[in-house]
């Protein structure tokens, strides 16, 4: 058995069953091993950020890591942006990165790079295997590292001779680490802090499961505290019958207004709110001056135990939960599409147990309240802010949950970063409906010009934020990669296209002209 074969056997033994791949010469022995060892689903991506973003989406829905297969330092570098997003989301990913053979590195061939140096900023665990005999053990330890709560990025670098040399030995499954205990010394302080509408329970990470939200709803009903989540959430369970939770707004002024009433804030799986960026004359810390912040559990802790213990301490276990969303769909809008009507159309189209992958940025700020009472669904946000996350993450979610329909919401500027994802959707015949909001600009940056104090931008500044001259044709691009597509300008056409997307097998794209 060679090292590459021991790698595949070890990954499978440790529960890794999917590989999002964009291989090169140094990875050919792994490719050959995948060909004759059954059990690993290999999914080709035409750009590495598609592979890494898909691994992020897969972990969020499967609650276990997939692997990526990347070619040397440049291949890893191409995938770094979505590894950054995955790291911020607490997603577990196992990167397998090929390297030149050990004796070839000293020759400084054109593709030689500091792979470990590229990996470290977006990885919690990095290792270069030293021999074929070590590969299986290293792979098992990489999976174990990726499973460390809430999920970690593990990057295993394999010199090509460790893949082709004989002497590989598969490693058995290693036990996944248990989540860290929450800070029980803070339980009494957290219990005392939650008392009335001037107090806030701020949640993030796995505190946003359906079960944990119900517990939070009991705490809110008992204490009168408010519930919010962070602005960006790796996974949030929503819809009628579930405890509804608002998000801390993205815009600084709105966030300051929302958070101003709260004198005391208890954090479970969330960080104290800060601004996404610094702005002239505006605070970076979004809570009111003097607010008491109590951290009961950080994202890597056992958040279910923290919420359950807090609920027990407050004698709220038998209290019916507050803020349960009632089934409430907007009326069908008509006429030209605007942001409010767009939100209504999306709310009406979310299927039962659907998965919504959201990178809508400016367009999507009205989506959350409009979709609160829809069919039960899961909502995924971009947690790292590096654009180009949505389409790849939708692939991963669809692979993890083939029985659930995925809706991908993205702006035209964001989607262009990883447009190659459409090809993989078609190749794998994934049930994904993609909405591209075509406002022909980096609309978020238009607003940011004002936020940083540029009150009257000139034509050259505006031109750098525009996506016209020429305008992007999403229907043609989508068709060229095998995905059926339609362009809509009215609510009636959008509703018809969404209905078609819900019922068809395989992917579709809707270009929504705004």
matplotlib code that plots the C-alpha trace (Angstrom):
import matplotlib.pyplot as plt

x = [0.0, 1.3, 0.9, -2.0, -4.0, -3.4, -4.7, -8.0, -8.5, -7.7, -10.1, -12.9, -12.3, -12.5, -15.9, -14.7, -16.7, -16.6, -13.6, -14.0, -11.1, -9.0, -5.9, -2.6, 0.5, 1.6, -1.8, -2.1, -1.5, -4.3, -6.5, -5.6, -6.3, -9.7, -10.4, -10.0, -10.9, -14.7, -16.5, -15.2, -17.4, -15.1, -16.5, -14.5, -14.3, -12.9, -11.4, -10.1, -12.2, -15.2, -13.7, -13.0, -16.3, -18.2, -16.3, -17.5, -21.2, -20.9, -19.7, -22.4, -25.1, -23.5, -21.8, -18.7, -15.8, -15.2, -11.8, -10.4, -7.6, -5.5, -2.5, 0.6, 0.9, -0.8, -3.8, -4.1, -3.7, -6.6, -8.8, -7.7, -10.6, -13.2, -11.0, -11.0, -14.8, -14.9, -12.6, -14.8, -17.9, -16.4, -16.5, -14.4, -12.4, -9.6, -7.3, -5.1, -2.4, 0.1, 3.8, 6.8, 8.7, 11.1, 14.2, 12.7, 12.0, 15.6, 15.6, 13.2, 10.9, 8.4, 5.6, 7.7, 6.1, 5.9, 2.8, 2.8, 3.2, 0.2, -1.8, -1.2, -3.3, -6.4, -5.7, -5.8, -3.7, -0.9, 1.4, 3.7, 3.9, 7.5, 7.0, 4.4, 4.3, 3.2, 0.4, -2.4, -1.8, -1.4, -4.7, -6.6, -5.2, -6.1, -9.8, -9.7, -8.4, -11.1, -13.7, -12.6, -15.5, -17.0, -15.0, -11.5, -9.4, -6.8, -4.3, -2.2, 0.6, 1.8, 5.1, 4.4, 6.9, 5.0, 2.0, 3.7, 6.1, 5.2, 4.7, 1.4, -0.6, -4.2, -5.2, -8.3, -10.9, -9.8, -12.4, -13.7, -12.8, -15.7, -16.7, -15.0, -17.2, -18.8, -17.7, -19.8, -18.3, -20.2, -23.6, -24.8, -23.8, -25.4, -28.6, -28.7, -27.9, -31.1, -33.9, -36.3, -36.3, -33.1, -31.2, -30.1, -29.2, -26.9, -26.5, -24.2, -22.8, -24.6, -26.7, -28.9, -30.1, -33.9, -33.5, -31.2, -33.4, -36.4, -34.4, -33.5, -37.2, -38.0, -35.4, -36.8, -40.3, -39.2, -37.0, -38.3, -34.9, -34.5, -33.0, -30.6, -28.0, -24.9, -25.2, -23.6, -24.5, -23.0, -26.4, -29.7, -32.9, -35.9, -39.5, -43.0, -43.2, -39.6, -38.3, -37.6, -34.5, -33.4, -29.9, -27.6, -27.8, -24.8, -25.0, -23.3, -26.0, -28.8, -26.7, -26.1, -29.8, -30.8, -28.2, -28.6, -31.4, -29.4, -27.6, -26.6, -25.7, -25.1, -23.1, -23.5, -21.5, -21.3, -18.8, -19.6, -20.9, -18.3, -18.4, -17.5, -15.2, -13.9, -15.6, -14.5, -16.3, -18.2, -17.6, -16.2, -17.8, -21.5, -22.9, -23.9, -21.2, -21.0, -22.9, -22.2, -21.0, -21.1, -19.5, -21.1, -19.7, -17.6, -18.2, -16.0, -17.9, -20.9, -23.5, -26.4, -25.2, -24.7, -28.3, -29.8, -28.0, -29.0, -32.6, -32.5, -30.9, -33.7, -36.4, -37.6, -37.5, -41.3, -42.0, -43.5, -41.0, -41.5, -41.1, -42.4, -43.0, -46.5, -47.1, -47.3, -46.6, -46.7, -49.3, -48.1, -46.6, -47.0, -45.4, -41.8, -39.4, -38.1, -36.4, -39.5, -41.4, -38.3, -38.3, -41.9, -41.3, -38.5, -40.5, -43.3, -40.8, -38.8, -39.7, -40.4, -37.0, -35.2, -31.7, -31.1, -27.5, -27.3, -24.7, -27.1, -25.4, -27.2, -30.2, -30.9, -31.3, -35.1, -35.1, -34.9, -38.2, -40.1, -39.1, -39.7, -43.0, -42.3, -41.9, -39.2, -35.8, -32.1, -30.3, -26.5, -24.6, -21.1, -19.3, -15.9, -16.9, -14.8, -17.2, -17.6, -18.9, -22.5, -22.4, -19.7, -21.4, -24.6, -22.9, -21.6, -25.1, -26.7, -24.2, -24.7, -28.5, -29.6, -33.2, -33.4, -33.8, -31.2, -31.8, -28.7, -29.1, -26.2, -25.3, -23.9, -20.5, -20.1, -21.2, -18.5, -15.8, -16.8, -19.0, -17.3, -19.5, -22.4, -20.5, -20.2, -23.9, -24.7, -22.2, -23.5, -27.2, -27.7, -31.1, -30.1, -32.0, -29.7, -31.0, -28.5, -29.5, -28.2, -27.9, -24.9, -22.7, -20.8, -23.8, -22.4, -19.3, -21.4, -22.8, -19.3, -18.1, -20.5, -19.8, -16.1, -16.8, -16.7, -19.8, -19.6, -17.8, -16.8, -17.3, -14.0, -14.8, -18.3, -16.9, -14.7, -17.8, -19.9, -20.5, -21.6, -19.7, -20.3, -23.2, -22.9, -25.3, -26.1, -28.4, -25.7, -23.1, -25.4, -26.4, -22.7, -22.1, -25.1, -27.5, -31.0, -31.5, -34.1, -34.0, -36.9, -38.0, -41.4, -42.8, -45.1, -42.2, -40.0, -42.7, -43.1, -39.4, -39.1, -41.9, -40.2, -37.0, -38.8, -40.2, -37.5, -34.7, -31.2, -30.0, -31.5, -30.6, -32.8, -31.2, -33.3, -32.8, -32.9]
y = [0.0, 3.4, 6.6, 7.9, 4.7, 4.8, 8.4, 7.5, 4.6, 6.7, 9.5, 7.1, 5.4, 8.8, 9.7, 11.8, 10.7, 13.7, 15.4, 18.7, 18.6, 20.6, 18.4, 18.8, 16.7, 16.3, 14.9, 12.2, 9.3, 10.5, 10.8, 7.2, 6.0, 7.6, 5.8, 2.3, 2.6, 2.8, 5.1, 8.6, 10.9, 13.2, 16.4, 18.5, 22.3, 24.5, 26.9, 26.2, 28.8, 26.7, 23.6, 25.3, 27.2, 23.9, 22.2, 25.1, 24.6, 20.9, 21.0, 23.5, 21.0, 17.6, 18.5, 16.6, 17.6, 17.0, 17.1, 19.4, 18.4, 21.4, 21.7, 23.0, 26.5, 28.4, 26.1, 26.6, 30.3, 30.4, 28.8, 31.0, 33.5, 30.8, 29.1, 32.5, 32.4, 28.8, 29.6, 32.5, 30.3, 27.6, 25.0, 21.9, 21.3, 18.9, 20.3, 17.9, 19.9, 18.3, 19.3, 18.6, 15.4, 15.9, 15.8, 18.2, 21.2, 22.3, 22.7, 25.7, 24.6, 27.2, 26.0, 25.8, 27.8, 28.1, 26.0, 26.0, 29.7, 30.1, 27.7, 29.0, 32.2, 30.2, 26.9, 25.9, 22.8, 22.4, 19.5, 18.2, 14.4, 13.1, 9.6, 7.3, 5.5, 8.7, 9.7, 7.6, 8.7, 12.3, 12.1, 10.7, 13.5, 16.1, 14.9, 14.9, 18.5, 19.5, 18.1, 20.2, 22.4, 24.4, 23.1, 23.8, 24.1, 21.3, 21.4, 18.3, 18.8, 15.7, 15.7, 13.6, 10.9, 10.3, 9.5, 7.2, 5.4, 2.0, 1.6, 3.3, 2.2, 3.1, 4.7, 3.7, 6.3, 8.7, 10.0, 13.5, 15.9, 16.9, 20.5, 22.5, 23.0, 26.4, 28.7, 27.5, 30.2, 32.8, 31.0, 32.9, 36.3, 35.4, 34.5, 37.7, 39.8, 38.6, 40.6, 42.6, 44.3, 46.2, 42.9, 40.9, 37.2, 37.3, 34.0, 32.6, 29.3, 26.1, 28.1, 28.7, 25.1, 24.6, 22.9, 25.6, 28.4, 26.8, 26.9, 30.5, 31.3, 29.8, 32.0, 35.1, 34.2, 33.8, 36.9, 39.3, 39.6, 40.2, 37.7, 38.5, 36.7, 37.9, 39.6, 36.6, 33.1, 29.9, 28.2, 29.4, 27.4, 29.5, 29.4, 28.9, 27.1, 27.9, 30.6, 33.6, 35.7, 38.9, 39.8, 42.7, 44.9, 45.4, 49.2, 50.9, 53.5, 50.9, 48.6, 51.3, 52.1, 48.5, 47.8, 51.1, 49.9, 47.0, 47.6, 44.0, 41.4, 37.7, 36.0, 32.4, 31.4, 35.0, 37.8, 41.3, 43.3, 45.3, 47.2, 45.3, 48.3, 51.4, 54.7, 58.2, 59.7, 56.4, 53.9, 50.4, 49.0, 48.9, 48.3, 51.3, 52.8, 51.0, 48.0, 44.9, 42.0, 38.5, 35.7, 32.4, 30.3, 31.0, 29.4, 26.3, 25.4, 23.2, 25.8, 23.4, 22.7, 26.4, 27.3, 24.3, 25.2, 28.8, 27.8, 25.5, 28.2, 30.6, 28.0, 28.4, 24.8, 24.5, 27.9, 28.0, 29.7, 33.3, 34.6, 31.5, 32.5, 32.0, 30.9, 34.2, 34.6, 38.0, 38.5, 38.0, 41.2, 42.5, 44.9, 46.0, 44.4, 46.5, 45.3, 44.9, 43.0, 40.9, 39.9, 38.9, 36.8, 34.9, 34.4, 32.8, 30.5, 29.0, 25.3, 23.2, 22.2, 24.3, 25.7, 29.3, 30.4, 34.2, 36.5, 39.2, 42.0, 45.3, 43.7, 41.2, 43.4, 43.2, 39.4, 38.4, 39.9, 39.0, 35.3, 34.9, 33.0, 31.0, 27.2, 25.8, 26.2, 26.7, 30.0, 30.3, 33.6, 34.6, 34.8, 36.0, 38.8, 37.6, 37.6, 34.7, 32.4, 31.8, 29.6, 27.3, 26.9, 26.1, 23.2, 21.9, 22.2, 20.4, 17.5, 17.2, 17.3, 15.8, 15.6, 19.3, 22.1, 24.9, 28.5, 30.6, 34.4, 36.5, 39.8, 40.0, 41.3, 38.6, 35.8, 36.7, 35.7, 32.0, 31.9, 28.5, 27.0, 26.9, 24.3, 22.0, 22.4, 21.3, 18.4, 17.1, 17.9, 19.6, 20.9, 24.5, 27.6, 30.6, 34.2, 36.7, 40.2, 42.3, 45.9, 46.3, 47.5, 46.8, 48.4, 47.8, 49.9, 52.8, 53.0, 52.6, 55.6, 57.7, 55.9, 56.7, 60.3, 60.6, 62.6, 63.5, 60.8, 61.8, 59.8, 57.9, 56.7, 55.6, 53.9, 51.7, 50.4, 49.8, 46.5, 47.8, 48.7, 45.9, 44.6, 41.1, 38.6, 36.0, 34.0, 33.5, 32.7, 30.2, 28.5, 28.2, 26.2, 23.9, 25.6, 26.7, 30.4, 33.2, 37.0, 38.6, 42.2, 41.8, 40.1, 37.9, 36.5, 36.1, 34.0, 31.8, 31.3, 30.5, 28.0, 26.3, 26.2, 24.5, 21.7, 21.0, 18.4, 20.0, 23.6, 26.7, 30.4, 33.5, 36.9, 39.5, 42.9, 45.7]
z = [0.0, -0.9, 1.1, -1.0, -0.5, 3.2, 3.1, 1.5, 3.8, 6.9, 5.8, 5.3, 8.6, 10.3, 8.6, 5.7, 2.7, 0.4, -1.3, -3.2, -5.5, -8.0, -8.3, -10.2, -10.9, -7.3, -6.3, -9.1, -6.8, -4.5, -7.6, -8.6, -5.0, -5.1, -8.4, -7.0, -3.3, -2.9, -0.5, -1.2, -3.3, -5.4, -6.7, -9.2, -8.8, -11.6, -9.1, -5.6, -3.8, -5.0, -3.4, -0.1, 0.1, -0.7, 2.2, 4.4, 3.4, 3.7, 7.3, 8.4, 7.3, 7.8, 11.1, 10.0, 7.7, 4.1, 2.5, -0.2, -2.6, -3.7, -5.9, -4.2, -2.7, -5.5, -5.4, -1.7, -2.1, -4.6, -1.9, 1.0, 0.8, 1.5, 4.1, 5.9, 5.8, 7.0, 9.9, 11.0, 10.7, 12.9, 10.1, 10.1, 6.9, 6.1, 3.4, 1.5, -0.3, -2.6, -2.4, -4.5, -3.7, -0.8, -3.0, -5.6, -3.2, -3.1, -6.9, -6.5, -9.4, -10.6, -8.4, -5.2, -2.4, 1.4, 1.7, 5.5, 5.5, 3.2, 5.3, 8.8, 8.7, 7.7, 9.6, 13.2, 12.5, 9.9, 9.3, 6.5, 6.4, 6.5, 5.0, 3.5, 6.8, 8.6, 6.2, 7.6, 11.2, 10.1, 8.2, 11.2, 13.4, 10.8, 11.0, 14.8, 14.7, 12.3, 14.6, 17.5, 18.5, 17.0, 13.9, 12.8, 9.6, 9.3, 6.5, 5.7, 3.2, 1.4, -0.6, -3.6, -2.7, 0.6, -1.7, -4.2, -1.8, -0.4, 3.3, 3.9, 6.9, 7.4, 10.7, 12.6, 13.7, 16.4, 18.9, 18.2, 21.0, 23.3, 23.4, 26.1, 29.3, 29.6, 32.4, 35.3, 37.6, 35.5, 35.8, 38.8, 37.3, 34.0, 35.8, 37.7, 34.6, 32.8, 34.2, 32.0, 28.6, 29.4, 29.3, 26.2, 25.6, 22.6, 20.8, 18.2, 16.8, 17.9, 20.3, 17.2, 16.8, 17.1, 20.5, 21.9, 20.5, 22.3, 25.5, 24.9, 24.3, 27.7, 29.3, 27.5, 28.6, 32.3, 32.6, 30.0, 28.4, 24.7, 22.3, 19.4, 17.3, 15.8, 12.3, 10.5, 11.6, 10.4, 10.7, 12.0, 12.2, 11.3, 10.3, 11.7, 15.0, 15.9, 18.3, 16.1, 16.8, 15.2, 14.3, 15.4, 12.3, 10.0, 9.6, 12.5, 13.1, 13.1, 15.4, 17.9, 18.0, 18.5, 21.2, 23.1, 25.5, 26.9, 30.2, 30.6, 27.9, 28.4, 25.6, 24.7, 21.6, 20.5, 20.8, 22.2, 19.2, 17.3, 14.0, 10.8, 9.9, 11.6, 10.4, 11.1, 14.1, 14.9, 17.7, 17.0, 20.1, 19.5, 23.0, 25.2, 27.4, 30.7, 29.6, 31.7, 29.4, 30.8, 28.8, 29.8, 26.9, 23.9, 20.5, 21.3, 24.5, 25.0, 24.2, 24.7, 28.3, 28.9, 27.8, 29.6, 32.9, 32.6, 32.0, 35.1, 37.2, 36.3, 37.0, 33.4, 32.2, 32.4, 31.0, 27.4, 25.1, 24.0, 20.4, 18.6, 15.0, 13.7, 10.1, 8.2, 4.5, 2.8, 0.1, -3.5, -4.7, -8.3, -10.7, -10.8, -8.3, -5.4, -2.3, -0.2, -2.9, -3.5, 0.2, -0.1, -3.2, -1.5, 1.7, -0.3, -2.2, 0.7, 0.6, 3.7, 5.2, 2.6, 3.0, 2.3, 1.6, 1.9, 0.5, -0.6, 1.4, 0.7, -1.2, 1.6, 4.7, 4.4, 4.0, 7.7, 9.0, 5.8, 6.1, 9.9, 9.5, 6.4, 6.1, 8.4, 7.0, 7.7, 7.0, 6.3, 6.3, 5.2, 8.5, 7.3, 4.9, 2.0, -1.0, -3.3, -0.6, -1.6, -4.7, -3.4, 0.1, -1.7, -3.4, -0.1, 1.5, -1.3, -1.2, 2.6, 2.4, -1.0, 0.2, 0.9, -1.7, -1.6, -2.4, -3.0, -2.7, -4.0, -5.6, -9.1, -7.8, -5.2, -7.6, -10.2, -7.7, -7.9, -11.0, -11.8, -9.1, -11.6, -13.6, -10.6, -9.8, -13.3, -13.3, -10.0, -10.9, -7.5, -6.5, -6.1, -7.2, -7.5, -7.4, -8.7, -7.7, -10.7, -9.6, -11.9, -9.1, -5.9, -4.2, -0.7, -1.5, -2.7, 0.8, 2.3, 0.4, 2.4, 5.7, 5.5, 4.8, 1.0, 0.6, -3.1, -5.1, -8.6, -11.8, -11.6, -8.0, -9.1, -12.2, -10.0, -8.2, -11.3, -13.1, -16.4, -19.5, -20.4, -18.3, -17.1, -18.8, -16.2, -18.4, -21.0, -18.4, -16.7, -19.9, -20.9, -17.7, -18.1, -15.7, -17.0, -16.4, -16.8, -16.4, -14.5, -14.0, -12.5, -9.4, -11.5, -13.5, -10.4, -8.6, -11.7, -11.9, -8.2, -8.5, -11.5, -9.4, -6.5, -8.6, -11.1, -10.6, -10.8, -10.7, -12.1, -12.0, -11.9, -12.8, -10.8, -12.5, -9.9]

ax = plt.figure().add_subplot(projection="3d")
ax.plot(x, y, z, "-o")
ax.set_aspect("equal")
plt.show()
